[in-house]
Amino acid sequence: MEFAELIKTPRVDGVDLHRPFMPTVEGTLCLTGHHLILSSRQDNTEELWLLHANIDSIEKRFVGSLGTIIVKCKDLRVIQLDIPGMEECLNIASSIEALSTLDSVSLMYPFFYRPLFEVIEDGWQLFVPEEAFKDLESMTDEWRLSEVNKDFSVCPSYPSLLTVPKDIDDESLCKAASFRHGGRFPVLSYYHKKNGMVMMRAAQPLTGTNGRRCKEDEKLINATLCAGKRGYIIDTRTIAVAQQAKARGGGFEQEANYPQWRRIHKAIERSNVLQDSLIKLVEACNDQSHSMDRWLSKLEASNWQSKVKEILTTACLAAQCIDREGASVLVHGTEGTDSTLQVTSLAQIILDPACRTIRGFEVLIEREWLQAGHPFQQRCAQSAYSNGKPRSEAPVFLLFLDCVWQILRQFPCSFQFNENLLIMFFEHAYASQFGTFLGNCVAERVKLQLSQKTVSLWSWVNRPQELERFLNPLYEPNNLVIWPSVAPQSLLLWEGVFLRWNRSTKCLDEACQEMVHIIEYNKELQNKVNSLRRQLAQLETEESPLQTP
């Protein structure tokens, strides 16, 4: 297929671009195979380059011969294009609708994008399981790398290399996989250096109504426990939902078959409910009524903040079991590709200071989301403005990023990165020139040959000139476990995502910069005070009489 076949009118002059809190721009509108471009001949006027993949929906309006197209984007932007001529407007709208809903992944922009920057580091090699396993080997000899899934036949959504208990052979892994939904048998997610406890993730067991059991699965899970230790199975479904799953062949671990494990049910909404919550949240944020009571009522009705609380609470529980209880943890929901990954990745941010660095956070996303089989292609196909009925779309990854932002806001000095990095990941998950978030699992990415045919997002992000935008000036390495508050007053609306297009960003940015300067000044002042205290303590020690030890 040629893109030219879908472009009925490639260029229109005299188009007006309207954006909130920005001056109107008049220029020439051009459509290419992958971009909507509006260019003005005026000096110092920003051009608009909008990926068709970023367009969620469009609306058409007509007043006489003037046509208006409202473009609603997946990054929650809303822009207005006033186009002279009804026919031109209809042609542009028709072309945008066709180009923004291409079915074939191989026709998307990452396969055509050629970077203007020099690729210094191949981002496709950011996370190499063999290298990560060497770090684990330096701490324990109880685990091994298995190639049981090298052709993706045992579990289509798992990578080819998996970290499993050393005493469990590949034949047992295959039998355990047949007992878990989608073949997602328990694998290592995190090893806690402090006490040797681990966190594993999986999908639900297929116990069914007959209470089927699998001794290989039981042996696999028990192999992670130290002598005399107990473990916790955190099921991200309510007991009622888990019971209903049994009638469909799924289910949960019977404690009689897993006597060393205690099962805990934590209610996290399923992915199909999240999309509706996002739509309501964005609708509330776009409310122009200027009534605070109405706005707060709509915000509360979206239930978005309660979902943030649910996930953070469960992640804190998992971290508490590992760090304070000295127990290993297995996390799963139904499929193990959504709420499970939210919990395991957030628990690691709480527990592991390495995950709070830029490189460590990238590795976390690569390992716990991309390689763990979160279906980005399905979940991020549409955003909050889509007119179509949601199929598999759900803002699971966005909700995770929101939770990270909540922790970052509560511990502003413990993260090497700032809010900009989280917003950037949100944007690229939905529409990108890079191939990193294409596909639903490693097997699909291998089949699409993404590492050969597209550029990795990490290759761009990790360039020194780009990293500067994402560095947190307040960062001080903190090797401690951090415990975020989940009290309602501690969880705020993420303005940087949900309100950034509905506000005067210049004023807010200036205020934020001023706040940073104040904090930095206070830190400098505190350092001077601490230095004076140390000098005073030293003088007191020198003047004090010798004491008998």
C-alpha positions in Angstrom: 0.0 0.0 0.0 1.2 3.5 -0.8 0.5 6.3 1.7 -0.3 8.6 -1.2 -3.4 6.6 -1.8 -4.8 7.7 1.6 -3.9 11.3 1.2 -6.7 13.1 -0.8 -5.4 16.6 -0.2 -1.7 16.8 0.7 -1.5 20.6 1.2 -3.8 23.5 2.2 -2.8 27.1 2.6 -4.3 29.6 5.0 -5.0 27.2 7.9 -5.4 28.6 11.4 -4.0 26.5 14.3 -5.6 27.1 17.8 -4.1 25.7 21.0 -5.0 26.6 24.6 -2.9 29.4 26.1 -1.0 29.8 22.9 -1.3 32.4 20.1 -3.1 31.4 16.9 -0.8 30.4 14.1 -1.6 30.8 10.4 0.2 28.6 8.0 0.3 25.8 5.5 -1.0 22.4 6.5 0.7 19.4 5.0 0.0 15.7 5.3 2.7 13.1 4.9 2.5 9.4 5.4 3.2 9.7 9.1 2.9 13.4 10.1 0.4 16.3 10.2 2.6 19.4 9.7 1.6 23.0 10.1 4.3 25.5 9.0 4.1 29.3 9.2 6.3 31.6 7.2 6.5 33.9 10.3 9.8 34.1 12.1 10.1 32.6 15.6 6.9 30.7 15.2 6.9 27.0 16.3 6.0 24.5 13.7 3.5 21.7 14.5 4.7 18.2 13.8 2.1 15.7 14.9 2.4 11.9 14.4 -0.7 10.4 12.9 -0.2 7.6 15.4 -0.7 10.2 18.2 -4.2 11.1 17.0 -7.0 9.4 19.0 -10.0 10.9 17.3 -11.2 13.9 15.3 -14.4 16.0 15.1 -15.6 18.0 12.1 -17.6 21.2 12.2 -18.7 23.6 9.4 -19.7 27.2 9.3 -20.4 28.3 5.8 -17.4 27.5 3.7 -15.1 27.3 6.7 -14.4 23.9 8.1 -13.0 23.1 11.5 -11.3 19.9 12.6 -10.8 19.2 16.3 -7.9 16.9 16.7 -7.8 15.0 20.0 -4.4 13.3 20.8 -3.4 10.3 22.8 -1.1 12.5 24.9 -4.3 14.3 25.8 -3.7 17.4 23.7 -6.6 19.0 21.9 -5.9 21.3 18.9 -8.2 23.0 16.4 -7.6 23.5 12.7 -9.6 26.0 10.8 -9.5 25.1 7.1 -10.8 27.2 4.3 -13.0 25.2 1.9 -15.5 22.5 2.8 -14.0 20.0 0.3 -10.5 20.5 1.6 -11.6 20.1 5.2 -13.5 16.8 4.4 -10.5 15.5 2.5 -8.0 16.4 5.3 -10.3 14.8 7.9 -10.8 11.6 5.8 -7.0 11.3 5.3 -6.2 11.8 9.0 -8.7 9.2 10.0 -7.2 6.7 7.5 -3.5 7.4 8.4 -4.1 7.3 12.2 -5.7 3.9 12.1 -3.3 1.8 10.1 -3.6 -1.9 11.1 -0.2 -3.1 10.0 2.6 -2.5 12.6 5.2 -2.6 9.8 3.7 0.5 8.3 4.2 2.6 11.4 6.7 5.4 11.6 9.4 3.6 13.6 10.1 1.5 10.5 10.6 4.6 8.4 12.4 6.8 11.0 16.0 7.6 10.3 17.7 9.4 13.3 19.5 12.6 12.8 21.6 11.9 15.9 24.6 9.6 16.1 23.6 6.3 17.8 26.4 6.0 20.4 24.8 3.2 22.4 22.6 0.5 21.0 19.5 0.7 23.3 18.4 -2.8 22.2 21.3 -4.1 24.3 20.3 -2.1 27.4 19.1 -5.1 29.3 21.0 -8.3 28.6 19.7 -11.1 30.9 23.1 -12.8 31.0 24.7 -9.6 32.4 21.9 -9.1 34.9 22.3 -12.8 36.0 26.0 -12.2 36.7 25.0 -9.6 39.4 22.6 -12.2 40.9 25.3 -14.9 40.8 27.6 -12.6 42.9 25.0 -12.6 45.7 23.5 -16.2 45.6 24.0 -19.5 43.8 20.4 -20.7 44.2 19.2 -19.5 40.8 19.9 -20.3 37.1 19.1 -19.0 33.6 16.8 -21.3 31.8 16.5 -21.5 28.0 13.3 -23.6 28.2 11.4 -20.8 26.4 14.1 -20.2 23.7 11.6 -20.7 20.9 8.7 -19.0 22.9 6.7 -22.3 22.7 6.4 -22.8 26.5 5.1 -19.3 27.1 4.4 -17.0 24.2 4.5 -13.9 26.3 7.8 -14.6 28.2 11.3 -13.8 26.9 13.7 -16.6 25.8 15.8 -16.5 29.0 14.2 -16.8 32.4 15.7 -16.8 35.9 14.4 -19.9 37.9 15.4 -21.9 41.0 18.5 -23.9 40.4 17.0 -27.2 41.6 14.1 -27.1 39.2 14.8 -28.7 35.8 13.3 -27.6 32.5 10.9 -30.5 32.3 9.3 -29.5 35.6 9.1 -25.9 34.3 7.1 -27.1 31.3 4.7 -28.9 33.5 4.4 -25.9 35.8 3.7 -23.7 32.7 0.8 -26.0 31.6 -0.7 -25.3 35.0 -0.6 -21.5 34.7 -2.7 -19.2 32.5 -0.9 -18.5 29.2 2.1 -20.7 30.3 3.2 -17.9 32.7 4.9 -20.0 35.4 6.5 -18.4 38.4 9.8 -16.6 37.5 12.2 -14.4 39.5 11.3 -10.7 39.5 13.5 -9.3 42.3 16.2 -10.5 44.7 16.5 -8.5 48.0 20.2 -8.1 48.9 19.5 -7.3 52.5 18.0 -10.7 53.5 18.0 -12.9 50.4 14.2 -12.8 50.1 12.7 -12.8 46.6 9.7 -11.7 44.7 8.3 -13.8 41.9 5.5 -13.2 39.4 3.2 -15.5 37.4 -0.3 -15.9 36.1 -3.2 -17.5 37.9 -3.1 -21.3 38.4 -5.6 -23.4 36.3 -7.1 -25.2 39.3 -10.7 -25.1 37.8 -13.8 -26.3 39.7 -12.2 -29.7 40.4 -9.3 -28.3 42.4 -6.6 -29.5 40.0 -3.1 -29.4 41.4 0.4 -29.5 40.0 3.2 -30.9 42.1 5.9 -29.3 39.8 4.3 -25.9 40.4 4.2 -26.5 44.2 7.9 -27.6 44.1 8.9 -24.6 42.0 7.3 -22.1 44.4 8.6 -23.9 47.5 12.1 -23.9 46.1 12.3 -20.2 46.7 11.8 -20.5 50.4 14.6 -20.8 53.0 14.4 -23.5 55.6 11.7 -22.7 58.2 10.5 -19.6 56.2 7.0 -18.8 55.0 5.9 -17.0 51.9 3.1 -14.8 50.8 1.0 -15.1 47.6 -0.4 -11.7 46.7 -3.4 -12.2 44.4 -4.4 -8.9 42.8 -8.0 -9.9 42.6 -10.8 -10.0 45.1 -11.8 -13.4 46.5 -15.1 -13.1 44.6 -13.3 -12.5 41.3 -10.8 -15.3 41.9 -13.7 -17.7 42.8 -15.5 -16.7 39.5 -12.3 -17.5 37.6 -12.5 -21.1 38.9 -15.7 -21.6 37.0 -13.8 -20.7 33.8 -10.9 -23.0 34.5 -8.7 -20.6 36.4 -8.5 -20.1 40.1 -6.0 -19.7 42.9 -3.6 -21.7 45.0 -5.3 -23.9 47.6 -3.5 -23.4 50.9 -3.7 -27.1 51.6 -1.4 -27.7 48.6 0.8 -24.8 49.5 1.1 -25.0 53.3 4.2 -22.8 53.6 2.4 -20.0 51.8 -0.3 -17.6 53.0 -2.6 -16.2 50.3 -3.6 -12.5 50.5 -6.2 -11.0 48.1 -5.8 -7.3 47.2 -8.5 -5.7 45.1 -6.9 -4.0 42.0 -9.3 -3.1 39.2 -9.0 -5.1 36.0 -7.7 -3.4 32.9 -11.1 -3.2 31.2 -12.3 -0.9 34.0 -9.3 1.4 33.8 -10.1 2.8 30.4 -13.5 4.1 31.5 -11.8 5.7 34.6 -9.2 7.5 32.4 -12.0 8.8 30.1 -13.9 10.2 33.1 -10.7 11.7 34.5 -9.8 13.5 31.3 -13.4 14.7 30.9 -13.2 16.2 34.4 -9.9 17.9 33.7 -11.4 19.4 30.5 -14.5 20.7 32.3 -14.8 24.4 31.4 -17.7 25.2 33.9 -15.2 26.8 36.3 -17.2 25.3 39.2 -14.8 23.8 41.8 -17.6 21.6 43.3 -18.5 20.2 39.9 -14.9 19.6 39.0 -14.1 17.9 42.3 -17.2 15.8 42.0 -16.3 14.6 38.5 -12.7 14.0 39.6 -13.9 11.8 42.4 -16.4 10.0 40.2 -13.5 8.9 37.8 -12.1 6.8 40.7 -8.6 7.3 39.3 -7.0 8.4 42.5 -8.5 5.4 44.3 -6.9 3.1 41.8 -3.5 4.8 42.4 -4.1 4.1 46.1 -5.0 0.5 45.5 -1.8 -0.2 43.6 0.5 1.7 45.9 -1.0 -0.1 48.9 -0.4 -3.5 47.3 3.1 -2.6 46.3 3.9 -1.4 49.8 2.4 -4.7 51.1 4.7 -6.7 48.9 7.7 -4.6 49.9 6.8 -5.0 53.6 6.6 -8.8 53.3 10.1 -8.9 51.8 11.9 -6.3 53.9 10.2 -6.3 57.3 8.7 -9.8 57.5 11.6 -11.5 55.9 9.4 -13.5 53.6 9.4 -14.3 49.9 6.5 -13.1 47.7 4.6 -14.4 44.7 2.4 -11.9 42.9 -0.2 -12.7 40.3 -3.6 -11.7 39.1 -5.4 -13.4 36.2 -3.0 -13.1 33.3 0.0 -11.7 35.1 0.6 -9.0 32.5 -1.1 -5.9 34.0 -1.7 -5.4 37.7 1.0 -8.0 38.5 3.6 -5.9 36.8 2.4 -2.7 38.4 2.9 -4.2 41.9 6.3 -5.9 41.2 7.8 -2.9 39.6 6.6 -0.4 42.2 7.7 -2.7 45.0 11.2 -2.6 43.5 11.2 1.2 43.4 10.3 1.1 47.1 13.0 -1.4 48.0 15.8 -0.9 45.5 17.7 2.4 45.3 19.1 1.4 41.9 15.6 1.5 40.4 15.5 5.2 41.3 18.3 6.1 39.0 17.7 6.8 35.3 19.5 3.7 34.0 18.0 1.6 36.7 14.5 2.8 36.0 15.0 2.1 32.3 16.2 -1.4 33.1 13.1 -1.9 35.3 10.8 -0.9 32.5 12.6 -3.1 30.1 12.7 -6.1 32.4 9.3 -5.8 34.2 7.2 -4.4 31.4 8.7 -5.0 27.9 10.3 -8.4 28.4 7.7 -9.5 31.0 5.0 -9.3 28.3 2.8 -6.3 29.0 0.8 -6.0 25.7 1.7 -2.3 24.9 0.4 -2.6 21.3 -3.1 -3.5 22.6 -3.2 -1.5 25.8 -2.0 1.8 24.1 -3.9 1.5 20.8 -6.4 4.2 22.0 -6.3 6.8 24.7 -9.0 8.9 26.5 -10.7 10.4 23.4 -11.3 7.4 21.2 -14.8 7.1 19.8 -14.5 3.4 19.4 -15.7 0.9 22.0 -12.6 -0.2 24.1 -11.4 -3.7 23.2 -8.1 -4.3 25.0 -7.1 -0.7 25.6 -6.3 0.3 29.2 -4.0 2.9 30.7 -2.1 0.3 32.8 1.3 1.7 32.1 0.1 5.3 32.6 -1.3 4.3 36.0 2.1 2.8 37.0 3.9 6.0 35.9 1.3 8.0 38.0 2.2 5.9 41.0 5.9 6.5 40.4 5.2 10.2 40.3 3.4 10.1 43.6 6.5 8.4 45.2 8.8 10.9 43.5 6.8 13.8 44.8 6.9 12.4 48.4 10.7 11.7 48.1 12.0 14.5 45.9 15.6 13.9 46.7 15.7 10.1 46.3 15.3 10.0 42.5 17.9 10.8 40.0 15.3 11.6 37.4 12.5 14.2 37.3 8.9 14.3 36.2 9.9 14.9 32.6 11.2 11.4 32.2 7.9 9.9 33.3 5.9 12.1 30.9 8.2 11.2 28.1 7.6 7.5 28.7 3.9 8.1 28.7 4.1 9.9 25.4 6.3 7.3 23.7 4.2 4.3 24.9 1.2 5.7 22.9 3.0 7.2 19.9 6.7 7.2 19.0 9.3 7.3 16.3 11.2 4.5 18.2 10.4 0.8 18.1 10.8 0.1 21.8 7.1 0.0 22.7 5.8 -1.7 19.5 4.4 -5.2 19.8 2.9 -7.0 22.8 5.8 -9.3 23.8 9.4 -10.3 23.0 8.3 -12.9 20.5 6.4 -10.4 18.5 9.3 -7.9 18.6 11.7 -10.7 17.4 9.3 -11.5 14.5 9.0 -7.9 13.5 12.9 -7.6 13.7 12.6 -4.4 15.6 16.2 -4.4 16.8 17.3 -4.5 13.1 14.7 -2.3 11.5 14.0 0.4 14.2 15.8 2.6 16.6 15.5 2.0 20.4 14.1 4.8 22.6 17.0 4.1 25.0 19.6 5.0 22.3 18.1 8.5 22.2 17.3 9.0 25.9 20.8 8.1 27.1 22.6 10.7 25.1 24.2 13.2 27.4 22.5 16.2 25.8 19.1 14.5 26.3 19.7 13.2 29.8 20.1 16.8 31.1 16.4 17.4 30.7 15.6 14.4 32.9 18.0 14.9 35.7 16.7 15.9 39.1 18.8 18.7 40.6 17.8 17.7 44.1 19.0 14.1 43.8 21.0 12.7 46.7 21.6 8.9 46.6 19.4 7.2 49.3 20.2 3.6 50.0 17.3 3.1 52.3 13.9 1.6 51.6 11.3 4.4 51.1 7.8 4.0 52.3 5.3 6.2 50.5 2.1 7.4 52.2 -1.2 6.3 50.7 -3.3 8.6 52.7 -5.9 10.5 50.5 -4.2 13.8 51.3 -0.9 12.5 50.2 -2.1 11.4 46.7 -2.5 14.3 44.3 -3.7 14.7 40.7 -0.7 14.5 38.3 -1.0 17.9 36.8 2.0 17.4 34.5 0.0 14.9 32.5 -3.7 15.6 33.1 -3.7 19.4 33.2 -0.6 20.4 31.2 -2.6 21.3 28.1 -5.3 23.1 30.1 -3.2 25.6 31.9 -0.6 28.4 31.4 2.5 26.3 31.5 4.8 29.3 31.5 3.5 30.6 34.8 3.6 27.2 36.4 7.1 26.4 35.1 8.4 29.7 36.4 6.8 28.9 39.8 8.4 25.5 39.8 11.8 26.9 38.9 11.5 29.4 41.7 10.6 26.6 44.1 13.7 24.6 42.9 15.9 27.6 43.6 14.4 28.0 47.1 14.9 24.3 47.9 18.5 24.4 46.6 19.1 27.6 48.7 17.7 25.9 51.8 19.8 22.8 51.1 22.9 25.0 50.8 22.0 26.7 54.0 21.4 23.4 55.8 24.8 22.1 54.6 26.5 25.2 56.1 24.7 24.7 59.4 25.7 21.0 59.4 29.3 21.9 58.7 29.3 24.4 61.6 27.8 21.7 63.9 30.5 19.3 62.9 33.2 21.9 63.6 31.6 22.7 67.0 31.4 19.0 67.9 35.1 18.6 67.0 36.1 21.5 69.2 34.1 20.1 72.1 35.8 16.7 71.6 39.2 18.2 71.6 38.5 20.2 74.8 36.8 17.4 76.7 38.9 15.3 79.1 39.9 11.7 78.1 37.3 9.1 79.0 37.9 5.5 79.9 36.5 3.2 77.1 
